[in-house]
Amino acid sequence: MIDSYGGETYFRTIAVPPGGCASGPLVDLYITKSKGSRGYWWRGNLDSSVHWVMQQLPDGEWQAVYTTYYTGTPIPTWTINGHDSFNMSARSPQAYMVIPATAAQLPLVVNGIADDYQLPGTETTECLKGKANYQTVTWYTKFTHEQVDTPAYVGDTICAEQIEGADISSNPAHEKWYFAHPLGLVEIDSFSHGIQIGEIKRAASDSAIDIPPVRRMPD
């Protein structure tokens, strides 16, 4: 995708074995970007990348369960060598919901609580419970139908507006992800970093994320 500053961000979905503290089949949304790009992910940093790993629940919902990432350079003062691992351990079913259940009716608002286990300085897929410090955070998602107009796709999408950590930060992560059936992710708006990406430049998918044709609520 091309961001609003002209930088390229690349997304690839890859089937991965069980990891983190999850036991079922997982999909890794692997995000990288062009050198020198100001855009998503870690705007302004070079060579940053992230593995955002999700599991699909029996009702069709996709829920994030762990992530590993490299912040790129410059390295923030709160991390070690720019590498970090997180396990998102949901205390409530709605925590870290990224895509709603197949039978969901939109609009839909969910609020969840999770324990985020962080291991700075390394990227690991092992379960971090009992091995790393954690903080409890809130996760808010509002699912709506939204129209988008990008060079690769024009039409209806499932929009997931996500806010992470509003209870512990004055500037929480706040983004909108737009999913189109059957393409998948077609646009991201990052309000906490002031950037928009939405032009698909290239695609590589070993395991497609199934975006359900979610029904609208009656007017």
C-alpha positions as CSV (number, residue, x, y, z in Angstrom):
1,M,0.0,0.0,0.0
2,I,1.0,3.6,-0.5
3,D,0.7,5.9,2.5
4,S,-0.2,9.6,2.5
5,Y,3.5,10.6,2.5
6,G,4.3,8.4,-0.5
7,G,6.0,5.5,1.4
8,E,5.2,1.9,0.7
9,T,3.9,-0.5,3.3
10,Y,3.8,-4.2,2.5
11,F,1.4,-6.8,4.0
12,R,1.7,-10.5,3.8
13,T,-0.5,-13.1,5.5
14,I,1.3,-16.3,6.5
15,A,0.0,-19.5,8.2
16,V,2.1,-20.1,11.3
17,P,2.1,-22.9,13.9
18,P,0.7,-22.4,17.4
19,G,2.6,-19.7,19.3
20,G,2.3,-17.2,22.2
21,C,-0.2,-18.7,24.6
22,A,-2.6,-19.8,21.8
23,S,-3.1,-23.4,20.9
24,G,-5.0,-23.3,17.6
25,P,-3.9,-22.5,14.0
26,L,-2.7,-19.0,13.6
27,V,-2.2,-16.4,10.8
28,D,0.6,-13.9,10.8
29,L,-0.1,-10.5,9.3
30,Y,3.5,-9.6,8.5
31,I,4.0,-5.8,7.9
32,T,7.1,-4.2,6.5
33,K,7.8,-1.0,4.7
34,S,10.2,0.6,2.2
35,K,13.5,2.0,3.4
36,G,13.2,5.6,4.4
37,S,9.4,5.4,4.6
38,R,7.7,7.7,7.1
39,G,4.6,5.6,7.0
40,Y,3.0,2.7,8.8
41,W,4.4,0.9,10.8
42,W,6.5,3.1,13.3
43,R,6.3,6.3,11.2
44,G,9.6,8.0,10.8
45,N,11.7,5.0,11.6
46,L,13.8,3.0,9.1
47,D,13.4,-0.8,8.6
48,S,10.7,-1.3,11.2
49,S,8.5,-4.4,10.9
50,V,5.8,-6.3,12.9
51,H,4.3,-9.7,13.1
52,W,0.7,-9.3,14.1
53,V,-0.6,-12.8,14.8
54,M,-4.3,-13.8,15.0
55,Q,-6.4,-16.8,15.7
56,Q,-9.8,-17.5,14.2
57,L,-12.4,-18.5,16.8
58,P,-15.2,-21.1,16.0
59,D,-17.8,-18.3,15.4
60,G,-15.5,-16.8,12.6
61,E,-14.1,-13.9,14.7
62,W,-10.4,-13.1,14.3
63,Q,-8.6,-12.2,17.6
64,A,-5.0,-11.0,18.0
65,V,-3.0,-13.2,20.4
66,Y,0.6,-12.1,20.1
67,T,3.0,-9.8,18.3
68,T,6.7,-9.5,17.8
69,Y,8.3,-6.4,16.2
70,Y,11.3,-4.4,15.5
71,T,10.9,-0.6,15.9
72,G,13.7,0.3,13.5
73,T,15.9,3.3,14.0
74,P,16.0,5.5,16.0
75,I,15.3,3.0,18.8
76,P,12.8,4.3,21.5
77,T,14.3,4.7,24.9
78,W,11.8,2.3,26.5
79,T,12.8,-0.8,24.5
80,I,16.1,-2.8,24.1
81,N,17.7,-3.0,20.7
82,G,14.4,-2.1,19.2
83,H,13.0,-5.6,19.5
84,D,10.0,-6.6,21.6
85,S,7.6,-9.5,22.1
86,F,4.0,-9.2,23.4
87,N,1.4,-11.8,24.4
88,M,-2.2,-10.5,24.5
89,S,-4.0,-12.6,27.1
90,A,-7.7,-11.8,26.9
91,R,-9.5,-11.5,30.1
92,S,-12.8,-11.0,28.2
93,P,-13.8,-12.5,24.8
94,Q,-14.0,-9.1,23.1
95,A,-10.3,-8.2,23.8
96,Y,-8.3,-7.7,20.7
97,M,-11.1,-8.5,18.3
98,V,-10.0,-7.5,14.8
99,I,-12.7,-9.0,12.6
100,P,-16.2,-9.7,13.9
101,A,-18.0,-13.1,14.0
102,T,-19.6,-14.3,10.7
103,A,-23.2,-13.9,12.1
104,A,-22.5,-10.4,13.6
105,Q,-24.8,-7.5,12.6
106,L,-23.3,-4.1,12.2
107,P,-22.9,-1.5,13.7
108,L,-21.3,-3.4,16.6
109,V,-19.3,-2.0,19.6
110,V,-17.2,-4.3,21.8
111,N,-15.0,-3.5,24.8
112,G,-12.5,-5.9,26.2
113,I,-9.7,-6.2,28.8
114,A,-6.4,-8.1,28.3
115,D,-3.1,-8.6,30.1
116,D,-0.3,-7.6,27.8
117,Y,2.9,-9.6,28.6
118,Q,6.0,-7.8,27.3
119,L,9.5,-9.2,26.8
120,P,11.8,-6.4,25.6
121,G,15.0,-7.0,23.6
122,T,13.9,-10.2,21.8
123,E,11.4,-11.6,19.3
124,T,10.0,-14.9,20.5
125,T,6.9,-16.9,19.8
126,E,6.9,-18.6,23.2
127,C,4.2,-18.1,25.8
128,L,5.3,-15.3,28.1
129,K,2.9,-15.9,31.0
130,G,5.1,-16.2,34.2
131,K,8.2,-15.1,32.2
132,A,7.5,-11.4,31.6
133,N,6.0,-8.4,33.2
134,Y,2.5,-7.4,32.1
135,Q,0.0,-4.5,32.3
136,T,-3.7,-4.7,32.0
137,V,-5.1,-2.7,29.1
138,T,-8.5,-2.0,27.5
139,W,-9.4,-2.7,23.9
140,Y,-12.3,-1.0,22.1
141,T,-13.5,-1.9,18.7
142,K,-16.4,-0.3,16.7
143,F,-17.4,-2.3,13.6
144,T,-19.3,-0.4,10.9
145,H,-19.9,-0.6,7.2
146,E,-17.9,2.1,5.4
147,Q,-17.4,3.0,1.8
148,V,-13.8,3.4,0.6
149,D,-12.3,4.7,-2.7
150,T,-8.8,3.4,-3.3
151,P,-7.0,2.7,-6.6
152,A,-7.3,-1.0,-6.0
153,Y,-10.8,-1.2,-4.5
154,V,-13.9,1.0,-4.4
155,G,-17.0,0.0,-2.4
156,D,-18.3,-1.4,0.9
157,T,-16.0,-2.5,3.7
158,I,-16.1,-3.7,7.2
159,C,-14.4,-1.0,9.2
160,A,-12.8,-1.9,12.5
161,E,-12.1,1.2,14.6
162,Q,-9.7,0.1,17.3
163,I,-8.4,1.9,20.4
164,E,-5.9,0.2,22.6
165,G,-4.9,1.4,26.1
166,A,-7.1,4.4,26.5
167,D,-7.0,3.7,30.3
168,I,-3.2,4.0,30.6
169,S,-2.2,6.5,27.9
170,S,-3.2,10.0,26.9
171,N,-2.3,9.1,23.3
172,P,-3.5,5.6,22.9
173,A,-3.2,3.6,19.7
174,H,-6.2,4.6,17.6
175,E,-6.7,3.2,14.1
176,K,-9.3,2.2,11.5
177,W,-8.7,-0.9,9.5
178,Y,-11.0,-1.5,6.4
179,F,-11.6,-5.0,5.2
180,A,-13.2,-5.9,1.8
181,H,-14.5,-9.3,1.0
182,P,-12.7,-11.2,-0.4
183,L,-9.6,-9.0,-0.8
184,G,-8.9,-8.5,2.9
185,L,-7.3,-5.3,4.2
186,V,-7.6,-2.4,1.8
187,E,-7.0,0.7,3.9
188,I,-5.6,1.8,7.3
189,D,-6.2,5.2,9.0
190,S,-3.8,5.8,11.9
191,F,-5.1,8.7,14.0
192,S,-2.5,8.4,16.7
193,H,0.3,8.8,14.1
194,G,-1.5,11.0,11.6
195,I,-1.2,8.8,8.5
196,Q,-3.4,7.1,5.9
197,I,-2.5,4.2,3.7
198,G,-4.8,2.7,1.1
199,E,-3.3,1.9,-2.3
200,I,-2.5,-1.8,-2.8
201,K,0.9,-2.0,-4.7
202,R,1.6,-5.7,-4.4
203,A,0.1,-8.7,-2.7
204,A,1.6,-11.9,-1.3
205,S,-0.6,-14.3,0.6
206,D,0.1,-17.8,1.7
207,S,-3.0,-18.0,3.8
208,A,-5.8,-15.6,3.1
209,I,-7.8,-14.2,6.0
210,D,-11.4,-14.9,5.5
211,I,-13.4,-11.7,5.7
212,P,-17.1,-12.6,6.3
213,P,-19.9,-10.8,4.4
214,V,-21.3,-9.3,7.6
215,R,-25.0,-8.3,7.5
216,R,-26.2,-4.8,8.0
217,M,-28.7,-3.9,10.8
218,P,-32.1,-2.9,9.4
219,D,-32.5,0.9,9.1
